[in-house]
Amino acid sequence: MPETNDSGVQFLIHGPVGYILLDRPKALNALNLPMVDAMMAQLRQWEKDPAIAVIVIEGAGERAFCAGGDIRGLYDARQRNDVTLLDAFYRREYQLNHFIAHYPKPYIAIMNGITMGGGVGVSIHGDYRVVTEKTLFAMPETGIGFFPDVGGGYFLPRCPGAIGMYLGLTGARLAAADCLYAGLATDGIQAADVGRLKEKLAAGDYKSTDPHQTVRGILQSFAHDFDDGELVQIRDEIDRIFGASDIRDVIQALDAGTSDFAKKAAALLRQKSPLALCVTFDQISQGRDMSVDDVLKMEFRLSQRMVERPDLFEGVRAVIVDKDHAPKWQHANINQVDRQSVADFFAPLPADRELVL
């Protein structure tokens, strides 16, 4: 039976499986702070419950797993100068991401539908990320003057070649085949099989064998081969352009390019916040050699600097509030962004404000 609450998330137990249902379908299951807190509390409880062997998370409705964080709520908090919420949301969201990354029991995310931003954070750090033909994955934060957070500095540079840099800067959207190719998903199934998959997981034997072995066997029994996606076709060009050592070289190479890919990517980047592009490039570059814990600490520093700048809230205004899709960024282009100001985003916060994991 579901545990009732008004946080926007339901918790259900079916045999040895603890289910998390993100339940704000009208908002595409966007995460807010009560949802984050409720999930953390329930996961802690299930961690100590010997009757729960596996965790499954999915989204309610037909359209989305989770389309991201509740950025409209953050915009409203900024309008009323609620600095406490702007700290608390990112702090507790990243702590939840960290907890999932180190969770001792198999954690399965069924990314059936739109999976973006905060929705990536509560799925990508789990052991098993399951995509379907309905999956639409993206980290589109540079388009609202932010950076691909929730551990993006960890999982994006671990994609093959320069794919992670390409995804983080452009916010390009991926279907199931590309998620698998990029290593962002571990398993692909058909959407029609989600119900049967959950039944099989609930009936699984997790006591006489390694729980992970049982989960892997069940997932493999539903495995679906998707046609090749787009990434494999443009991989060489991605690596050549987005593998550059400086964001300015990326822009220059795209502007000089004559292929459809280069023209499309250049057009995408021209829509993004120049400041966010510069911060994102350095975030992903530095994250290559960092642990997930250190990346989340770095990203908390970035988040708290970003909420002090106008681009984030101008981006939310343009995309979510007024919907004119014509943001007026702080800088006209990346050449106006001072390199030292970008480096300052990564500097330590006062000790009492740092993220504790």
Secondary structure as the mmCIF struct_conf table of DSSP 4:
data_model
#
loop_
_struct_conf.conf_type_id
_struct_conf.id
_struct_conf.beg_label_comp_id
_struct_conf.beg_label_asym_id
_struct_conf.beg_label_seq_id
_struct_conf.end_label_comp_id
_struct_conf.end_label_asym_id
_struct_conf.end_label_seq_id
HELX_LH_PP_P HELX_LH_PP_P1 PRO A 2 PRO A 2
STRN STRN1 GLU A 3 GLU A 3
HELX_LH_PP_P HELX_LH_PP_P2 THR A 4 THR A 4
BEND BEND1 ASP A 6 GLY A 8
STRN STRN2 VAL A 9 HIS A 14
TURN_TY1_P TURN_TY1_P1 GLY A 15 PRO A 16
STRN STRN3 VAL A 17 LEU A 22
HELX_RH_3T_P HELX_RH_3T_P1 PRO A 25 ALA A 27
TURN_TY1_P TURN_TY1_P2 LEU A 28 ASN A 29
STRN STRN4 LEU A 31 LEU A 31
HELX_RH_AL_P HELX_RH_AL_P1 LEU A 33 GLU A 47
TURN_TY1_P TURN_TY1_P3 LYS A 48 LYS A 48
TURN_TY1_P TURN_TY1_P4 PRO A 50 ALA A 51
STRN STRN5 VAL A 54 GLY A 59
BEND BEND2 ALA A 60 ARG A 63
STRN STRN6 ALA A 64 CYS A 66
STRN STRN7 GLY A 69 GLY A 69
HELX_RH_AL_P HELX_RH_AL_P2 ILE A 71 GLN A 79
TURN_TY1_P TURN_TY1_P5 ARG A 80 ASN A 81
HELX_RH_AL_P HELX_RH_AL_P3 VAL A 83 ALA A 101
TURN_TY1_P TURN_TY1_P6 HIS A 102 HIS A 102
BEND BEND3 PRO A 104 LYS A 105
STRN STRN8 TYR A 107 MET A 111
BEND BEND4 GLY A 113 GLY A 113
STRN STRN9 ILE A 114 MET A 116
TURN_TY1_P TURN_TY1_P7 GLY A 117 GLY A 117
HELX_RH_AL_P HELX_RH_AL_P4 GLY A 118 GLY A 121
TURN_TY1_P TURN_TY1_P8 VAL A 122 HIS A 125
BEND BEND5 GLY A 126 ASP A 127
STRN STRN10 TYR A 128 VAL A 131
TURN_TY1_P TURN_TY1_P9 GLU A 133 LYS A 134
STRN STRN11 LEU A 136 ALA A 138
HELX_RH_3T_P HELX_RH_3T_P2 GLU A 141 ILE A 144
TURN_TY1_P TURN_TY1_P10 GLY A 145 GLY A 145
TURN_TY1_P TURN_TY1_P11 VAL A 150 GLY A 151
HELX_RH_AL_P HELX_RH_AL_P5 GLY A 152 PHE A 155
BEND BEND6 LEU A 156 LEU A 156
TURN_TY1_P TURN_TY1_P12 PRO A 157 ARG A 158
BEND BEND7 CYS A 159 PRO A 160
TURN_TY1_P TURN_TY1_P13 GLY A 161 ALA A 162
HELX_RH_AL_P HELX_RH_AL_P6 ILE A 163 THR A 170
STRN STRN12 LEU A 174 LEU A 174
HELX_RH_AL_P HELX_RH_AL_P7 ALA A 176 TYR A 181
TURN_TY1_P TURN_TY1_P14 ALA A 182 GLY A 183
BEND BEND8 LEU A 184 LEU A 184
BEND BEND9 THR A 186 THR A 186
STRN STRN13 ASP A 187 GLY A 188
HELX_RH_3T_P HELX_RH_3T_P3 ALA A 191 ASP A 193
HELX_RH_AL_P HELX_RH_AL_P8 VAL A 194 ALA A 202
TURN_TY1_P TURN_TY1_P15 ALA A 203 ALA A 203
BEND BEND10 LYS A 207 THR A 209
HELX_RH_AL_P HELX_RH_AL_P9 PRO A 211 SER A 221
TURN_TY1_P TURN_TY1_P16 PHE A 222 PHE A 222
HELX_LH_PP_P HELX_LH_PP_P3 ASP A 225 ASP A 228
BEND BEND11 GLU A 230 GLU A 230
HELX_RH_AL_P HELX_RH_AL_P10 LEU A 231 PHE A 242
TURN_TY1_P TURN_TY1_P17 GLY A 243 GLY A 243
BEND BEND12 SER A 245 ASP A 246
HELX_RH_AL_P HELX_RH_AL_P11 ILE A 247 ALA A 256
BEND BEND13 SER A 259 SER A 259
HELX_RH_AL_P HELX_RH_AL_P12 ASP A 260 ARG A 270
TURN_TY1_P TURN_TY1_P18 GLN A 271 GLN A 271
BEND BEND14 LYS A 272 LYS A 272
HELX_RH_AL_P HELX_RH_AL_P13 PRO A 274 GLY A 287
TURN_TY1_P TURN_TY1_P19 ARG A 288 ASP A 289
BEND BEND15 MET A 290 MET A 290
HELX_RH_AL_P HELX_RH_AL_P14 VAL A 292 MET A 306
TURN_TY1_P TURN_TY1_P20 VAL A 307 GLU A 308
BEND BEND16 ARG A 309 ARG A 309
HELX_RH_AL_P HELX_RH_AL_P15 PRO A 310 VAL A 316
HELX_RH_PI_P HELX_RH_PI_P1 ARG A 317 VAL A 321
BEND BEND17 ASP A 322 ASP A 322
BEND BEND18 GLN A 330 ASN A 333
HELX_RH_3T_P HELX_RH_3T_P4 ILE A 334 GLN A 336
BEND BEND19 VAL A 337 VAL A 337
HELX_RH_AL_P HELX_RH_AL_P16 ARG A 339 PHE A 345
TURN_TY1_P TURN_TY1_P21 PHE A 346 PHE A 346
BEND BEND20 ALA A 347 ALA A 347
HELX_LH_PP_P HELX_LH_PP_P4 PRO A 348 PRO A 350
HELX_RH_3T_P HELX_RH_3T_P5 ALA A 351 ARG A 353
BEND BEND21 GLU A 354 GLU A 354
#
